[in-house]
């Protein structure tokens, strides 16, 4: 069995290099047969894509997607000082 830190590095590299994600801001932790993804993204579709790529990079591990979706809004009214 491959060391957890190598599996995590492989998943992080896949997230960074895969054309569907190009993601550098996700933390990957491996504990036994469990893979945990943590961080923030701007949409639910992106969150799902990251989990898909991680699962492809680490087949056989159970992926726990703990990534949160940020609420991104447009600028509000102009602030007057």
N, C-alpha and C positions, 0 to 999 in steps of 0.2 A: 504494500500500500504506500502511496506517495505521501510525503510529509505535508501536513496542513498548510504550512507557509508557502509551499510550492504550488499547491492547488489554488490558494488565494491569489498568488501572483499571476498564475495562468488566467484566472477569471478576470482579474483587473486588466491584464493585457488585452484580453478579448474584448472587454467593454470599451477600452480605449481605441482599439484598432478596427472593430467591426463597423462597417459603413452604416448600419442601422442605429448605432448608439454614439460612437465617438465620445464616450463619457469618462471623465477623469475624477469626478467628485463623489464616487460611491465607495463606501468602505465595505470590504469583503472579509468576513470572518468564517473560518472553518472549524467546526468542533465535531469530531467523530464523522458521522455520515450526514451531518447537517451543514448547510451553507447559508449564512446570513448576509443579507444585503441591507445596508443602512445609508441614508443620505436624503437629499431632497431633489426633486425634479419639478418641472413646470406643468406636467400633465399626466393623466392616468394612462394614456397610450404609451408615453415614454417609459413610465414605470413598468408596464407590461413587457415592452421590448427589452428592457434591461434584464428582467427576470428570464426571458426566453434565451437571450445570449448567454447569460450565466449558466443556465441549465445545459445548454449545448457544450459549453466549455468544461463542465464538470458533470458528465453523465453519471448516474448512479447515486448522486447526492440529492438529498431533499432540500429544495430551495425555500427559504423563508424570506419573503419579500417584505422588509420592514421600512421600505422607502416611503417617505411622505411626499404628498403633492402640495406644493406651495400655491397659495392663492395670489395670482399675479393680476394686478389691476392697472389700469391706465392712470396717468397722473391726475390728481385732483385739481381743485381750484388753485389759482395763483395765490401765493401767500403775500400779503401786503405787510410791510414793516413800517 
